Amino acid sequence: MNGASPTRVLVADDQTVVREGIVMLLGLLPGIEVVGAAADGEEAVALVERHRPDVVLMDLRMPRCDGVEATRRIRAAYPETEVVVLTTYADDDSLFPALRAGARGYLTKDAGGEEIARAVADVRSGAAGLSPQVQLRLLERLADGAAQAGPPGAAPGGTGRPGATGPGAGGSGELPDGLTAREAEVLALIAEGLSNTEIARRLFVSPATVKTHINNLFAKTAVRDRAQAVAYAFRHGITGTQQ
């Protein structure tokens, strides 16, 4: 990371051997500084207040305060701190509550050091840090939702149709929460995991224009970050099919 400040990371896991192993692994990775380790979500929130880390690696199943609640509290009180879930579980009941709580990354504990380092770097740069398994589950959930919504234009209500009608065909009445067609297109690309720079290249616009669209769509949809935006996109069927 050539002269750049190291990413300050806090680890939260209730299993001592796992927690110590993660701390040891992170200590071997370049550009990462471990600033603390918590045995449960309550301690994680307290240590975030004390150390103000850049990223928290958060287990989900912990006593006193679980990882979802700890993530929600951390993201509400310290929005500059990102959360990457590191857990054994990748089921819907674990994944989607964590994303809705504000986690921007989600890895399972079979992830290697390189994958953890990449997720930490991704969330710090504003991208999503999702494991391949999690990305696959999100796509499967998206496909299930699209199948239930029916063919384009067939279902009443309109919330599942923006991707099918396309940005040039549907007015804002066909999009949820007053999104414009361009904002929906940007949202779909966020859901694909693209960074602002990659979205700008895809749409042939400037990164500043992309940032403006993102700020607008975040305000309209009441999401706080990219992970919640991804969950929102999947929930409303706003996908890359609208490109």
Sequence and secondary structure as in RCSB ss.txt:
>XXXX:A:sequence
MNGASPTRVLVADDQTVVREGIVMLLGLLPGIEVVGAAADGEEAVALVERHRPDVVLMDLRMPRCDGVEATRRIR
AAYPETEVVVLTTYADDDSLFPALRAGARGYLTKDAGGEEIARAVADVRSGAAGLSPQVQLRLLERLADGAAQAG
PPGAAPGGTGRPGATGPGAGGSGELPDGLTAREAEVLALIAEGLSNTEIARRLFVSPATVKTHINNLFAKTAVRD
RAQAVAYAFRHGITGTQQ
>XXXX:A:secstr
 TT   EEEEEE S HHHHHHHHHHHHTSTTEEEEEEESSHHHHHHHHHHH  SEEEE SS SSS HHHHHHHHH
HH TTSEEEEEES  SHHHHHHHHHHT  EEEETT  HHHHHHHHHHHHTTS EE HHHHHHHHHHHHHHHHHH 
STTTSSSSTT HHHH TTT  GGGSGGG  HHHHHHHHHHHTT  HHHHHHHHTS HHHHHHHHHHHHHHHT  S
HHHHHHHHHHHT  GGG 
